[in-house]
Amino acid sequence: DVLQKMYLNMTFAIAVIIYGFFILIPVLRLFMRWFLPNYVEAVEIFEFIYPSLVCVSIIKVVIANYFKTLENTKLYFTISLIAFGISFGANILAYLLSENMLAIAIATTCTCIIWYYMCDIQLRRIFSLNHKLIYYIAFMSLICYAMLFMKMYVNNWWAIAFYVGLFSLTTYIYYKKCKVVSRNAWIQSCRKISGKRWT
């Protein structure tokens, strides 16, 4: 029961923290434009690959350790190997179809979500959990890309407002509807992840 609760707490906390920091990407872009203009294109690619950090962080910080605790590292290795194969194929396909780094970045994010889902579904079976963070991750990733395209074709500040509003609303609805954790337990998980004090 403790492992189940900690799994829910940690995965949700990591997702919220990383998606929250996505708001700072426009600030990073401005900094690069002013001081390192030759690297602005690298920031653009980083923006499109950023959503994949959520899944990779959850897998590396939480899921991998859970498979070790459950003494099932062979299953984790098998899933990771399959995910690597899917990622390699998807990236090659994206390159052949578009020869565009942004397309490859999006393909990478999609395969990271698949990697997370394959790992998550195994742990949910072990713990008999109905909780599915994959919905939150997939929807928030779409919101991230919607924000990026709004910045390109509409307005930078409207895009930021759009993201902040939907991020706040989606996180609140998910937290309330799924009743993932108690407030104190969730804050404790955030403290462990970020090392910061929360009020």
C-alpha positions as a printed Julia matrix, in Angstrom:
199×3 Matrix{Float64}:
   0.0    0.0     0.0
   2.87   2.37    0.79
   4.58   1.59   -2.52
   1.31   2.2    -4.37
   0.75   5.6    -2.79
   4.35   6.67   -3.31
   4.17   5.63   -6.96
   1.1    7.8    -7.5
   2.56  10.69   -5.52
   5.96  10.75   -7.17
   4.84  10.3   -10.78
   2.17  12.99  -10.56
   4.5   15.4    -8.73
   7.25  14.99  -11.34
   4.8   15.58  -14.18
   3.39  18.75  -12.61
   6.82  20.19  -11.77
   8.27  19.64  -15.24
   5.19  20.89  -17.09
   5.22  23.87  -14.75
   8.78  24.76  -15.71
   7.78  24.74  -19.38
   6.41  28.24  -18.76
  10.02  29.44  -18.39
  11.0   28.35  -21.91
  10.04  31.72  -23.49
  12.36  33.42  -20.97
  15.17  31.1   -22.04
  14.45  31.94  -25.68
  14.71  35.69  -24.97
  17.95  35.18  -23.07
  19.45  33.21  -25.97
  18.25  35.77  -28.51
  19.93  38.6   -26.6
  23.18  36.97  -25.52
  23.64  33.85  -27.69
  21.72  34.48  -30.93
  23.56  31.71  -32.78
  21.91  29.13  -30.5
  18.29  30.24  -30.82
  17.55  27.35  -33.19
  18.77  24.89  -30.54
  16.23  26.35  -28.1
  13.47  25.84  -30.67
  14.37  22.16  -30.97
  14.57  21.89  -27.17
  11.05  23.36  -26.92
   9.64  20.58  -29.09
  11.52  17.82  -27.29
  10.78  19.22  -23.81
   7.53  17.23  -23.21
   9.53  14.01  -23.47
  11.44  15.05  -20.32
   8.34  14.26  -18.26
   8.26  10.61  -19.27
  12.04  10.17  -19.17
  12.23  11.74  -15.69
   9.41   9.56  -14.32
  11.03   6.45  -15.78
  14.53   7.24  -14.49
  13.56   8.62  -11.06
  10.6    6.39  -10.15
   9.82   3.49  -12.47
  13.35   2.09  -12.82
  13.71   2.01   -9.03
  10.35   0.3    -8.64
  11.36  -2.48  -11.02
  14.58  -2.89   -9.01
  12.62  -2.99   -5.74
  10.26  -5.58   -7.2
  13.27  -7.55   -8.51
  11.94  -7.42  -12.04
  14.73  -5.64  -13.89
  14.57  -8.12  -16.79
  11.06  -6.91  -17.65
  12.2   -3.28  -17.43
  15.17  -4.04  -19.7
  12.9   -5.77  -22.24
  10.46  -2.87  -22.29
  13.3   -0.35  -22.66
  14.79  -2.35  -25.52
  11.44  -2.41  -27.33
  11.01   1.32  -26.72
  14.49   1.98  -28.12
  13.6    0.05  -31.26
  10.36   2.01  -31.68
  12.21   5.3   -31.09
  14.9    4.45  -33.63
  12.32   3.51  -36.26
  10.13   6.55  -35.57
  13.08   8.96  -35.77
  14.31   7.46  -39.04
  10.79   7.67  -40.48
  10.38  11.28  -39.34
  13.68  12.2   -40.95
  12.88  10.45  -44.23
   9.45  12.07  -44.45
  10.43  15.62  -43.51
  14.21  15.94  -43.01
  13.25  18.32  -40.21
  14.66  18.32  -36.68
  11.32  19.44  -35.24
   9.61  16.37  -36.7
  12.28  14.17  -35.12
  11.78  15.96  -31.78
   8.03  15.29  -31.89
   8.66  11.65  -32.84
  11.01  11.35  -29.87
   8.35  12.71  -27.52
   5.74  10.28  -28.85
   8.05   7.3   -28.38
   8.95   8.43  -24.84
   5.23   8.5   -24.01
   4.93   4.96  -25.39
   7.96   3.88  -23.32
   6.4    5.35  -20.19
   3.02   3.74  -20.94
   4.54   0.29  -21.42
   6.36   0.54  -18.08
   3.41   2.11  -16.28
   0.89  -0.5   -17.4
   3.07  -3.27  -15.96
   3.34  -1.55  -12.57
  -0.39  -0.8   -12.52
  -1.08  -4.48  -13.06
   1.25  -5.43  -10.22
  -0.33  -2.86   -7.86
  -3.89  -3.27   -9.23
  -4.18   0.46   -9.89
  -6.84   2.12  -12.03
  -5.08   5.48  -11.85
  -3.82   6.46  -15.32
  -1.42   9.38  -15.43
  -0.94   8.71  -19.15
  -4.08  10.76  -19.9
  -2.66  13.78  -18.08
   0.74  13.39  -19.76
  -0.69  12.98  -23.26
  -3.08  15.93  -22.88
  -0.42  18.2   -21.39
   2.0   17.28  -24.18
  -0.63  18.34  -26.71
  -1.07  21.61  -24.82
   2.7   22.18  -24.96
   2.71  21.76  -28.73
  -0.41  23.9   -29.1
   1.4   26.66  -27.2
   4.45  26.38  -29.44
   2.38  26.62  -32.62
   0.45  29.56  -31.16
   3.76  31.32  -30.58
   4.69  30.74  -34.2
   1.41  31.82  -35.79
  -0.49  33.96  -33.26
   1.27  35.78  -30.44
   3.89  34.9   -27.85
   2.01  36.34  -24.86
  -1.32  34.82  -25.91
   0.45  31.47  -26.17
   1.86  31.79  -22.65
  -1.54  32.8   -21.25
  -3.13  29.85  -23.08
  -0.62  27.41  -21.58
  -0.78  28.77  -18.03
  -4.58  28.66  -18.07
  -4.9   25.14  -19.43
  -2.02  23.8   -17.34
  -3.62  25.13  -14.15
  -7.1   23.92  -15.07
  -6.0   20.47  -16.26
  -3.82  19.89  -13.19
  -6.58  20.97  -10.83
  -9.24  18.8   -12.52
  -6.96  15.77  -12.62
  -5.95  16.22   -8.99
  -9.56  16.55   -7.83
 -11.27  13.99  -10.06
  -8.74  11.2    -9.68
  -8.02  11.97   -6.02
  -4.44  11.03   -6.65
  -3.06  11.95   -3.27
  -3.74  13.89   -0.14
  -2.35  17.42   -0.1
   0.31  16.64    2.51
   1.46  13.48    0.75
   1.71  15.28   -2.57
   3.74  18.13   -1.05
   6.1   15.63    0.58
   6.69  14.04   -2.83
   7.42  17.45   -4.35
   9.95  18.12   -1.6
  11.77  14.88   -2.28
  11.92  15.59   -6.0
  12.84  19.27   -6.03
  14.64  19.61   -2.71
  12.76  22.86   -2.15
  10.43  23.97    0.62
   6.74  24.02   -0.24
   4.01  25.87    1.62
